[in-house]
Every structure is written in structure tokens, then in C-alpha cells.
Amino acid sequence: MEATQLIMLYDYYGDLLTERQKECFELRYNQDLSLGEIGQELGISRQGVYDNLSRTEMQLLNMERKTGCVRRDLACRKAIESVYE
């Protein structure tokens, strides 16, 4: 999945994540740090960062599958744009 899609999901569902998940996600996608750099920053292994981000991404995708908030919001935005064309 593209980073922009994950960031949008994070904007909607980020408050439902743990503090550690938020830290890892923000360091990776907002500050563009490598897995190794994030590991050093948080005092965990590179593999620990990878596992955390993988679980976080799956959790965000599952939340979207269950609620569809992002999909509905994007559909509404497209409808509004078509009205103003």
C-alpha cells in the first residue's frame, strides 16, 4: 500500500493505536526515518520496528475494512467536486 494511503488511514484511525504504534508510524511516515534509525531512537531492534509497523498497517487496513470511513469521505468529496464543476 502507498504511503499516502497509509497516512490518510492514520489521520482517521491513529487515535485508536497504542502510543508505541503512533511513535513508530510518525517516525517512519512523517519524519521519513529508516527502520534502523527508528530502532535507535526508540531503543528497539530493526526487526521490532518492522514488526510494529506491519501490525500497525494491518490494523489500520482492518479498521477501514470494517468502518469504511475513508472510502465514504473520498466519495463525498468527489460528489461535492462534481457539483462545483
DOLUM-118165 format. One record per residue (C-alpha): residue in one letter; x, y, z. Coordinates in nm, 4 decimals. Example, Ala and Ser with C-alpha at 12.3 -4.5 7.8 and 13.67 -1.06 7.14 Angstrom:
BEGIN
SITE sedren        u        v        w
SITE      a   1.2300  -0.4500   0.7800
SITE      s   1.3670  -0.1060   0.7140
This chain:
BEGIN
SITE sedren        u        v        w
SITE      m   0.0000   0.0000   0.0000
SITE      e   0.1212   0.3508  -0.0798
SITE      a   0.2467   0.5785   0.1955
SITE      t  -0.0146   0.8442   0.1132
SITE      q  -0.2950   0.5920   0.1628
SITE      l  -0.1489   0.4785   0.4943
SITE      i  -0.1117   0.8383   0.6111
SITE      m  -0.4769   0.9032   0.5288
SITE      l  -0.5807   0.5942   0.7250
SITE      y  -0.3617   0.7113   1.0125
SITE      d  -0.5300   1.0523   1.0079
SITE      y  -0.8662   0.8820   1.0570
SITE      y  -0.7781   0.5946   1.2882
SITE      g  -0.4493   0.6950   1.4516
SITE      d  -0.6101   0.7725   1.7861
SITE      l  -0.7044   0.4050   1.8157
SITE      l  -0.3402   0.2921   1.8067
SITE      t  -0.1059   0.2422   2.1010
SITE      e   0.1492   0.5110   2.1830
SITE      r   0.4339   0.2894   2.0539
SITE      q   0.2490   0.2291   1.7265
SITE      k   0.1958   0.6036   1.6869
SITE      e   0.5638   0.6754   1.7575
SITE      c   0.6870   0.4223   1.5017
SITE      f   0.4364   0.5302   1.2388
SITE      e   0.5091   0.9001   1.2775
SITE      l   0.8854   0.8486   1.2696
SITE      r   0.8560   0.6362   0.9554
SITE      y   0.5953   0.8229   0.7532
SITE      n   0.6115   1.1813   0.8835
SITE      q   0.9847   1.2092   0.9508
SITE      d   1.0936   0.9539   0.6852
SITE      l   1.3398   0.7754   0.9144
SITE      s   1.4744   0.4311   0.8248
SITE      l   1.3870   0.1249   1.0297
SITE      g   1.7354   0.1306   1.1816
SITE      e   1.7080   0.4980   1.2748
SITE      i   1.3684   0.4403   1.4352
SITE      g   1.5106   0.1449   1.6267
SITE      q   1.7931   0.3599   1.7614
SITE      e   1.5518   0.6388   1.8532
SITE      l   1.3169   0.4042   2.0414
SITE      g   1.5753   0.1606   2.1755
SITE      i   1.4359  -0.1427   1.9918
SITE      s   1.5680  -0.3667   1.7163
SITE      r   1.5171  -0.3002   1.3472
SITE      q   1.3069  -0.6185   1.3359
SITE      g   1.0981  -0.4871   1.6258
SITE      v   1.0289  -0.1688   1.4293
SITE      y   0.9389  -0.3705   1.1185
SITE      d   0.7017  -0.5937   1.3160
SITE      n   0.5408  -0.2942   1.4855
SITE      l   0.4858  -0.1118   1.1558
SITE      s   0.3499  -0.4257   0.9885
SITE      r   0.0968  -0.4785   1.2681
SITE      t   0.0061  -0.1096   1.2649
SITE      e  -0.0536  -0.1073   0.8899
SITE      m  -0.2689  -0.4209   0.9111
SITE      q  -0.4660  -0.2699   1.1986
SITE      l  -0.5309   0.0496   1.0001
SITE      l  -0.6424  -0.1514   0.6960
SITE      n  -0.8721  -0.3661   0.9088
SITE      m  -1.0309  -0.0580   1.0641
SITE      e  -1.1012   0.0798   0.7172
SITE      r  -1.2463  -0.2523   0.6003
SITE      k  -1.4808  -0.2570   0.8986
SITE      t  -1.5899   0.1065   0.9011
SITE      g  -1.5235   0.2436   0.5517
SITE      c  -1.4864   0.5988   0.6833
SITE      v  -1.2096   0.6976   0.4420
SITE      r  -1.3877   0.5449   0.1425
SITE      r  -1.7106   0.7300   0.2263
SITE      d  -1.5293   1.0573   0.2845
SITE      l  -1.3498   1.0344  -0.0501
SITE      a  -1.6788   0.9546  -0.2263
SITE      c  -1.8409   1.2598  -0.0661
SITE      r  -1.5513   1.4817  -0.1719
SITE      k  -1.5810   1.3598  -0.5322
SITE      a  -1.9563   1.4255  -0.5288
SITE      i  -1.9026   1.7773  -0.3958
SITE      e  -1.6371   1.8470  -0.6591
SITE      s  -1.8703   1.7318  -0.9348
SITE      v  -2.1358   1.9775  -0.8154
SITE      y  -1.8936   2.2686  -0.8499
SITE      e  -1.7663   2.1715  -1.1972
